Amino acid sequence: MAVLPTATERITLPDLAYRPLRDTADRLEVVTVSRPNELAGPVRAFLRAGAPTA
């Protein structure tokens, strides 16, 4: 299972099915995971972009 943007539905592959999530807007939690000492700049930038702002 993966959470994907709606636009991904345009990609058609055999044995691949897209299903919408229902009633999850108030409960959806997004989590990122990386290695403790990640050095790759793009990975660090991605993690910073998703960091909590509050």
mmCIF file of the N, C-alpha and C atoms, coordinates in Angstrom:
data_MODEL
# 
_entry.id   MODEL 
# 
loop_
_atom_site.group_PDB 
_atom_site.id 
_atom_site.type_symbol 
_atom_site.label_atom_id 
_atom_site.label_alt_id 
_atom_site.label_comp_id 
_atom_site.label_asym_id 
_atom_site.label_entity_id 
_atom_site.label_seq_id 
_atom_site.pdbx_PDB_ins_code 
_atom_site.Cartn_x 
_atom_site.Cartn_y 
_atom_site.Cartn_z 
_atom_site.occupancy 
_atom_site.B_iso_or_equiv 
_atom_site.pdbx_formal_charge 
_atom_site.auth_seq_id 
_atom_site.auth_comp_id 
_atom_site.auth_asym_id 
_atom_site.auth_atom_id 
_atom_site.pdbx_PDB_model_num 
ATOM 1   N N  . MET A 1 1  ? 0.837   -1.160 0.000   1.00 0.00 ? 1  MET A N  1 
ATOM 2   C CA . MET A 1 1  ? 0.000   0.000  0.000   1.00 0.00 ? 1  MET A CA 1 
ATOM 3   C C  . MET A 1 1  ? 0.889   1.232  0.000   1.00 0.00 ? 1  MET A C  1 
ATOM 4   N N  . ALA A 1 2  ? 0.452   2.250  -0.713  1.00 0.00 ? 2  ALA A N  1 
ATOM 5   C CA . ALA A 1 2  ? 1.161   3.527  -0.741  1.00 0.00 ? 2  ALA A CA 1 
ATOM 6   C C  . ALA A 1 2  ? 0.140   4.639  -0.860  1.00 0.00 ? 2  ALA A C  1 
ATOM 7   N N  . VAL A 1 3  ? 0.421   5.760  -0.264  1.00 0.00 ? 3  VAL A N  1 
ATOM 8   C CA . VAL A 1 3  ? -0.421  6.944  -0.407  1.00 0.00 ? 3  VAL A CA 1 
ATOM 9   C C  . VAL A 1 3  ? 0.188   7.769  -1.522  1.00 0.00 ? 3  VAL A C  1 
ATOM 10  N N  . LEU A 1 4  ? -0.605  8.005  -2.563  1.00 0.00 ? 4  LEU A N  1 
ATOM 11  C CA . LEU A 1 4  ? -0.113  8.678  -3.759  1.00 0.00 ? 4  LEU A CA 1 
ATOM 12  C C  . LEU A 1 4  ? -1.028  9.829  -4.138  1.00 0.00 ? 4  LEU A C  1 
ATOM 13  N N  . PRO A 1 5  ? -0.514  10.816 -4.853  1.00 0.00 ? 5  PRO A N  1 
ATOM 14  C CA . PRO A 1 5  ? -1.386  11.881 -5.348  1.00 0.00 ? 5  PRO A CA 1 
ATOM 15  C C  . PRO A 1 5  ? -2.357  11.352 -6.398  1.00 0.00 ? 5  PRO A C  1 
ATOM 16  N N  . THR A 1 6  ? -3.477  11.998 -6.519  1.00 0.00 ? 6  THR A N  1 
ATOM 17  C CA . THR A 1 6  ? -4.510  11.573 -7.472  1.00 0.00 ? 6  THR A CA 1 
ATOM 18  C C  . THR A 1 6  ? -3.974  11.479 -8.897  1.00 0.00 ? 6  THR A C  1 
ATOM 19  N N  . ALA A 1 7  ? -3.056  12.367 -9.263  1.00 0.00 ? 7  ALA A N  1 
ATOM 20  C CA . ALA A 1 7  ? -2.519  12.368 -10.633 1.00 0.00 ? 7  ALA A CA 1 
ATOM 21  C C  . ALA A 1 7  ? -1.838  11.048 -10.979 1.00 0.00 ? 7  ALA A C  1 
ATOM 22  N N  . THR A 1 8  ? -1.408  10.304 -9.986  1.00 0.00 ? 8  THR A N  1 
ATOM 23  C CA . THR A 1 8  ? -0.742  9.023  -10.227 1.00 0.00 ? 8  THR A CA 1 
ATOM 24  C C  . THR A 1 8  ? -1.671  8.038  -10.910 1.00 0.00 ? 8  THR A C  1 
ATOM 25  N N  . GLU A 1 9  ? -2.962  8.217  -10.795 1.00 0.00 ? 9  GLU A N  1 
ATOM 26  C CA . GLU A 1 9  ? -3.919  7.298  -11.425 1.00 0.00 ? 9  GLU A CA 1 
ATOM 27  C C  . GLU A 1 9  ? -3.766  7.236  -12.936 1.00 0.00 ? 9  GLU A C  1 
ATOM 28  N N  . ARG A 1 10 ? -3.117  8.237  -13.510 1.00 0.00 ? 10 ARG A N  1 
ATOM 29  C CA . ARG A 1 10 ? -2.897  8.228  -14.968 1.00 0.00 ? 10 ARG A CA 1 
ATOM 30  C C  . ARG A 1 10 ? -1.903  7.156  -15.381 1.00 0.00 ? 10 ARG A C  1 
ATOM 31  N N  . ILE A 1 11 ? -1.116  6.678  -14.440 1.00 0.00 ? 11 ILE A N  1 
ATOM 32  C CA . ILE A 1 11 ? -0.144  5.622  -14.735 1.00 0.00 ? 11 ILE A CA 1 
ATOM 33  C C  . ILE A 1 11 ? -0.867  4.285  -14.636 1.00 0.00 ? 11 ILE A C  1 
ATOM 34  N N  . THR A 1 12 ? -0.989  3.609  -15.738 1.00 0.00 ? 12 THR A N  1 
ATOM 35  C CA . THR A 1 12 ? -1.686  2.324  -15.742 1.00 0.00 ? 12 THR A CA 1 
ATOM 36  C C  . THR A 1 12 ? -0.683  1.191  -15.915 1.00 0.00 ? 12 THR A C  1 
ATOM 37  N N  . LEU A 1 13 ? -0.738  0.270  -14.984 1.00 0.00 ? 13 LEU A N  1 
ATOM 38  C CA . LEU A 1 13 ? 0.125   -0.902 -15.022 1.00 0.00 ? 13 LEU A CA 1 
ATOM 39  C C  . LEU A 1 13 ? -0.728  -2.134 -14.749 1.00 0.00 ? 13 LEU A C  1 
ATOM 40  N N  . PRO A 1 14 ? -0.342  -3.269 -15.309 1.00 0.00 ? 14 PRO A N  1 
ATOM 41  C CA . PRO A 1 14 ? -1.107  -4.481 -15.034 1.00 0.00 ? 14 PRO A CA 1 
ATOM 42  C C  . PRO A 1 14 ? -1.072  -4.806 -13.537 1.00 0.00 ? 14 PRO A C  1 
ATOM 43  N N  . ASP A 1 15 ? -2.171  -5.298 -13.027 1.00 0.00 ? 15 ASP A N  1 
ATOM 44  C CA . ASP A 1 15 ? -2.282  -5.719 -11.629 1.00 0.00 ? 15 ASP A CA 1 
ATOM 45  C C  . ASP A 1 15 ? -2.100  -4.582 -10.626 1.00 0.00 ? 15 ASP A C  1 
ATOM 46  N N  . LEU A 1 16 ? -2.269  -3.343 -11.055 1.00 0.00 ? 16 LEU A N  1 
ATOM 47  C CA . LEU A 1 16 ? -2.175  -2.202 -10.153 1.00 0.00 ? 16 LEU A CA 1 
ATOM 48  C C  . LEU A 1 16 ? -3.556  -1.581 -10.017 1.00 0.00 ? 16 LEU A C  1 
ATOM 49  N N  . ALA A 1 17 ? -3.993  -1.392 -8.790  1.00 0.00 ? 17 ALA A N  1 
ATOM 50  C CA . ALA A 1 17 ? -5.310  -0.806 -8.549  1.00 0.00 ? 17 ALA A CA 1 
ATOM 51  C C  . ALA A 1 17 ? -5.170  0.398  -7.632  1.00 0.00 ? 17 ALA A C  1 
ATOM 52  N N  . TYR A 1 18 ? -5.884  1.444  -7.944  1.00 0.00 ? 18 TYR A N  1 
ATOM 53  C CA . TYR A 1 18 ? -5.911  2.647  -7.116  1.00 0.00 ? 18 TYR A CA 1 
ATOM 54  C C  . TYR A 1 18 ? -7.231  2.672  -6.370  1.00 0.00 ? 18 TYR A C  1 
ATOM 55  N N  . ARG A 1 19 ? -7.173  2.994  -5.102  1.00 0.00 ? 19 ARG A N  1 
ATOM 56  C CA . ARG A 1 19 ? -8.381  3.100  -4.281  1.00 0.00 ? 19 ARG A CA 1 
ATOM 57  C C  . ARG A 1 19 ? -8.297  4.388  -3.475  1.00 0.00 ? 19 ARG A C  1 
ATOM 58  N N  . PRO A 1 20 ? -9.355  5.170  -3.449  1.00 0.00 ? 20 PRO A N  1 
ATOM 59  C CA . PRO A 1 20 ? -9.325  6.410  -2.660  1.00 0.00 ? 20 PRO A CA 1 
ATOM 60  C C  . PRO A 1 20 ? -9.407  6.115  -1.163  1.00 0.00 ? 20 PRO A C  1 
ATOM 61  N N  . LEU A 1 21 ? -8.763  6.954  -0.387  1.00 0.00 ? 21 LEU A N  1 
ATOM 62  C CA . LEU A 1 21 ? -8.920  6.879  1.062   1.00 0.00 ? 21 LEU A CA 1 
ATOM 63  C C  . LEU A 1 21 ? -10.206 7.607  1.413   1.00 0.00 ? 21 LEU A C  1 
ATOM 64  N N  . ARG A 1 22 ? -10.951 7.069  2.324   1.00 0.00 ? 22 ARG A N  1 
ATOM 65  C CA . ARG A 1 22 ? -12.218 7.697  2.706   1.00 0.00 ? 22 ARG A CA 1 
ATOM 66  C C  . ARG A 1 22 ? -12.180 8.117  4.164   1.00 0.00 ? 22 ARG A C  1 
ATOM 67  N N  . ASP A 1 23 ? -12.750 9.262  4.428   1.00 0.00 ? 23 ASP A N  1 
ATOM 68  C CA . ASP A 1 23 ? -12.903 9.759  5.795   1.00 0.00 ? 23 ASP A CA 1 
ATOM 69  C C  . ASP A 1 23 ? -11.594 9.759  6.563   1.00 0.00 ? 23 ASP A C  1 
ATOM 70  N N  . THR A 1 24 ? -10.517 10.183 5.934   1.00 0.00 ? 24 THR A N  1 
ATOM 71  C CA . THR A 1 24 ? -9.225  10.173 6.629   1.00 0.00 ? 24 THR A CA 1 
ATOM 72  C C  . THR A 1 24 ? -8.639  11.566 6.805   1.00 0.00 ? 24 THR A C  1 
ATOM 73  N N  . ALA A 1 25 ? -9.242  12.587 6.235   1.00 0.00 ? 25 ALA A N  1 
ATOM 74  C CA . ALA A 1 25 ? -8.657  13.929 6.262   1.00 0.00 ? 25 ALA A CA 1 
ATOM 75  C C  . ALA A 1 25 ? -8.365  14.402 7.686   1.00 0.00 ? 25 ALA A C  1 
ATOM 76  N N  . ASP A 1 26 ? -9.222  14.082 8.621   1.00 0.00 ? 26 ASP A N  1 
ATOM 77  C CA . ASP A 1 26 ? -9.018  14.533 9.996   1.00 0.00 ? 26 ASP A CA 1 
ATOM 78  C C  . ASP A 1 26 ? -8.069  13.641 10.771  1.00 0.00 ? 26 ASP A C  1 
ATOM 79  N N  . ARG A 1 27 ? -7.729  12.474 10.244  1.00 0.00 ? 27 ARG A N  1 
ATOM 80  C CA . ARG A 1 27 ? -6.934  11.510 10.989  1.00 0.00 ? 27 ARG A CA 1 
ATOM 81  C C  . ARG A 1 27 ? -5.608  11.156 10.344  1.00 0.00 ? 27 ARG A C  1 
ATOM 82  N N  . LEU A 1 28 ? -5.339  11.662 9.176   1.00 0.00 ? 28 LEU A N  1 
ATOM 83  C CA . LEU A 1 28 ? -4.153  11.265 8.433   1.00 0.00 ? 28 LEU A CA 1 
ATOM 84  C C  . LEU A 1 28 ? -2.894  11.862 9.044   1.00 0.00 ? 28 LEU A C  1 
ATOM 85  N N  . GLU A 1 29 ? -1.930  11.016 9.366   1.00 0.00 ? 29 GLU A N  1 
ATOM 86  C CA . GLU A 1 29 ? -0.648  11.443 9.905   1.00 0.00 ? 29 GLU A CA 1 
ATOM 87  C C  . GLU A 1 29 ? 0.436   11.053 8.906   1.00 0.00 ? 29 GLU A C  1 
ATOM 88  N N  . VAL A 1 30 ? 1.273   12.002 8.557   1.00 0.00 ? 30 VAL A N  1 
ATOM 89  C CA . VAL A 1 30 ? 2.355   11.744 7.617   1.00 0.00 ? 30 VAL A CA 1 
ATOM 90  C C  . VAL A 1 30 ? 3.653   11.639 8.410   1.00 0.00 ? 30 VAL A C  1 
ATOM 91  N N  . VAL A 1 31 ? 4.399   10.576 8.154   1.00 0.00 ? 31 VAL A N  1 
ATOM 92  C CA . VAL A 1 31 ? 5.629   10.312 8.889   1.00 0.00 ? 31 VAL A CA 1 
ATOM 93  C C  . VAL A 1 31 ? 6.756   10.081 7.893   1.00 0.00 ? 31 VAL A C  1 
ATOM 94  N N  . THR A 1 32 ? 7.923   10.645 8.173   1.00 0.00 ? 32 THR A N  1 
ATOM 95  C CA . THR A 1 32 ? 9.093   10.369 7.358   1.00 0.00 ? 32 THR A CA 1 
ATOM 96  C C  . THR A 1 32 ? 10.130  9.649  8.223   1.00 0.00 ? 32 THR A C  1 
ATOM 97  N N  . VAL A 1 33 ? 10.892  8.793  7.587   1.00 0.00 ? 33 VAL A N  1 
ATOM 98  C CA . VAL A 1 33 ? 11.907  8.018  8.288   1.00 0.00 ? 33 VAL A CA 1 
ATOM 99  C C  . VAL A 1 33 ? 13.189  8.079  7.470   1.00 0.00 ? 33 VAL A C  1 
ATOM 100 N N  . SER A 1 34 ? 14.310  8.235  8.160   1.00 0.00 ? 34 SER A N  1 
ATOM 101 C CA . SER A 1 34 ? 15.597  8.224  7.475   1.00 0.00 ? 34 SER A CA 1 
ATOM 102 C C  . SER A 1 34 ? 16.653  7.648  8.405   1.00 0.00 ? 34 SER A C  1 
ATOM 103 N N  . ARG A 1 35 ? 17.823  7.440  7.862   1.00 0.00 ? 35 ARG A N  1 
ATOM 104 C CA . ARG A 1 35 ? 18.935  6.975  8.687   1.00 0.00 ? 35 ARG A CA 1 
ATOM 105 C C  . ARG A 1 35 ? 19.301  8.069  9.686   1.00 0.00 ? 35 ARG A C  1 
ATOM 106 N N  . PRO A 1 36 ? 19.773  7.700  10.877  1.00 0.00 ? 36 PRO A N  1 
ATOM 107 C CA . PRO A 1 36 ? 20.085  8.705  11.902  1.00 0.00 ? 36 PRO A CA 1 
ATOM 108 C C  . PRO A 1 36 ? 21.103  9.757  11.462  1.00 0.00 ? 36 PRO A C  1 
ATOM 109 N N  . ASN A 1 37 ? 22.091  9.371  10.695  1.00 0.00 ? 37 ASN A N  1 
ATOM 110 C CA . ASN A 1 37 ? 23.147  10.312 10.282  1.00 0.00 ? 37 ASN A CA 1 
ATOM 111 C C  . ASN A 1 37 ? 23.149  10.516 8.775   1.00 0.00 ? 37 ASN A C  1 
ATOM 112 N N  . GLU A 1 38 ? 21.985  10.713 8.208   1.00 0.00 ? 38 GLU A N  1 
ATOM 113 C CA . GLU A 1 38 ? 21.866  10.879 6.757   1.00 0.00 ? 38 GLU A CA 1 
ATOM 114 C C  . GLU A 1 38 ? 22.665  12.087 6.294   1.00 0.00 ? 38 GLU A C  1 
ATOM 115 N N  . LEU A 1 39 ? 23.516  11.892 5.293   1.00 0.00 ? 39 LEU A N  1 
ATOM 116 C CA . LEU A 1 39 ? 24.364  12.965 4.788   1.00 0.00 ? 39 LEU A CA 1 
ATOM 117 C C  . LEU A 1 39 ? 23.936  13.490 3.415   1.00 0.00 ? 39 LEU A C  1 
ATOM 118 N N  . ALA A 1 40 ? 23.133  12.733 2.694   1.00 0.00 ? 40 ALA A N  1 
ATOM 119 C CA . ALA A 1 40 ? 22.748  13.146 1.340   1.00 0.00 ? 40 ALA A CA 1 
ATOM 120 C C  . ALA A 1 40 ? 21.923  14.431 1.392   1.00 0.00 ? 40 ALA A C  1 
ATOM 121 N N  . GLY A 1 41 ? 22.397  15.450 0.696   1.00 0.00 ? 41 GLY A N  1 
ATOM 122 C CA . GLY A 1 41 ? 21.721  16.749 0.681   1.00 0.00 ? 41 GLY A CA 1 
ATOM 123 C C  . GLY A 1 41 ? 20.258  16.690 0.272   1.00 0.00 ? 41 GLY A C  1 
ATOM 124 N N  . PRO A 1 42 ? 19.914  15.978 -0.818  1.00 0.00 ? 42 PRO A N  1 
ATOM 125 C CA . PRO A 1 42 ? 18.508  15.920 -1.220  1.00 0.00 ? 42 PRO A CA 1 
ATOM 126 C C  . PRO A 1 42 ? 17.614  15.271 -0.152  1.00 0.00 ? 42 PRO A C  1 
ATOM 127 N N  . VAL A 1 43 ? 18.121  14.258 0.515   1.00 0.00 ? 43 VAL A N  1 
ATOM 128 C CA . VAL A 1 43 ? 17.329  13.607 1.566   1.00 0.00 ? 43 VAL A CA 1 
ATOM 129 C C  . VAL A 1 43 ? 17.134  14.566 2.729   1.00 0.00 ? 43 VAL A C  1 
ATOM 130 N N  . ARG A 1 44 ? 18.187  15.251 3.135   1.00 0.00 ? 44 ARG A N  1 
ATOM 131 C CA . ARG A 1 44 ? 18.072  16.197 4.242   1.00 0.00 ? 44 ARG A CA 1 
ATOM 132 C C  . ARG A 1 44 ? 17.111  17.327 3.893   1.00 0.00 ? 44 ARG A C  1 
ATOM 133 N N  . ALA A 1 45 ? 17.159  17.820 2.653   1.00 0.00 ? 45 ALA A N  1 
ATOM 134 C CA . ALA A 1 45 ? 16.242  18.882 2.230   1.00 0.00 ? 45 ALA A CA 1 
ATOM 135 C C  . ALA A 1 45 ? 14.799  18.388 2.259   1.00 0.00 ? 45 ALA A C  1 
ATOM 136 N N  . PHE A 1 46 ? 14.574  17.161 1.813   1.00 0.00 ? 46 PHE A N  1 
ATOM 137 C CA . PHE A 1 46 ? 13.226  16.591 1.835   1.00 0.00 ? 46 PHE A CA 1 
ATOM 138 C C  . PHE A 1 46 ? 12.712  16.499 3.268   1.00 0.00 ? 46 PHE A C  1 
ATOM 139 N N  . LEU A 1 47 ? 13.569  16.041 4.173   1.00 0.00 ? 47 LEU A N  1 
ATOM 140 C CA . LEU A 1 47 ? 13.157  15.903 5.569   1.00 0.00 ? 47 LEU A CA 1 
ATOM 141 C C  . LEU A 1 47 ? 12.883  17.266 6.192   1.00 0.00 ? 47 LEU A C  1 
ATOM 142 N N  . ARG A 1 48 ? 13.676  18.272 5.861   1.00 0.00 ? 48 ARG A N  1 
ATOM 143 C CA . ARG A 1 48 ? 13.427  19.627 6.380   1.00 0.00 ? 48 ARG A CA 1 
ATOM 144 C C  . ARG A 1 48 ? 12.099  20.169 5.851   1.00 0.00 ? 48 ARG A C  1 
ATOM 145 N N  . ALA A 1 49 ? 11.803  19.882 4.594   1.00 0.00 ? 49 ALA A N  1 
ATOM 146 C CA . ALA A 1 49 ? 10.551  20.382 4.000   1.00 0.00 ? 49 ALA A CA 1 
ATOM 147 C C  . ALA A 1 49 ? 9.332   19.783 4.701   1.00 0.00 ? 49 ALA A C  1 
ATOM 148 N N  . GLY A 1 50 ? 9.471   18.585 5.215   1.00 0.00 ? 50 GLY A N  1 
ATOM 149 C CA . GLY A 1 50 ? 8.350   17.932 5.879   1.00 0.00 ? 50 GLY A CA 1 
ATOM 150 C C  . GLY A 1 50 ? 8.363   18.093 7.384   1.00 0.00 ? 50 GLY A C  1 
ATOM 151 N N  . ALA A 1 51 ? 9.358   18.842 7.903   1.00 0.00 ? 51 ALA A N  1 
ATOM 152 C CA . ALA A 1 51 ? 9.464   19.006 9.354   1.00 0.00 ? 51 ALA A CA 1 
ATOM 153 C C  . ALA A 1 51 ? 8.306   19.839 9.886   1.00 0.00 ? 51 ALA A C  1 
ATOM 154 N N  . PRO A 1 52 ? 7.870   19.555 11.098  1.00 0.00 ? 52 PRO A N  1 
ATOM 155 C CA . PRO A 1 52 ? 6.787   20.348 11.704  1.00 0.00 ? 52 PRO A CA 1 
ATOM 156 C C  . PRO A 1 52 ? 7.194   21.823 11.784  1.00 0.00 ? 52 PRO A C  1 
ATOM 157 N N  . THR A 1 53 ? 6.250   22.699 11.531  1.00 0.00 ? 53 THR A N  1 
ATOM 158 C CA . THR A 1 53 ? 6.528   24.130 11.570  1.00 0.00 ? 53 THR A CA 1 
ATOM 159 C C  . THR A 1 53 ? 5.979   24.792 12.824  1.00 0.00 ? 53 THR A C  1 
ATOM 160 N N  . ALA A 1 54 ? 5.217   24.049 13.600  1.00 0.00 ? 54 ALA A N  1 
ATOM 161 C CA . ALA A 1 54 ? 4.624   24.650 14.805  1.00 0.00 ? 54 ALA A CA 1 
ATOM 162 C C  . ALA A 1 54 ? 5.431   24.335 16.030  1.00 0.00 ? 54 ALA A C  1 
# 
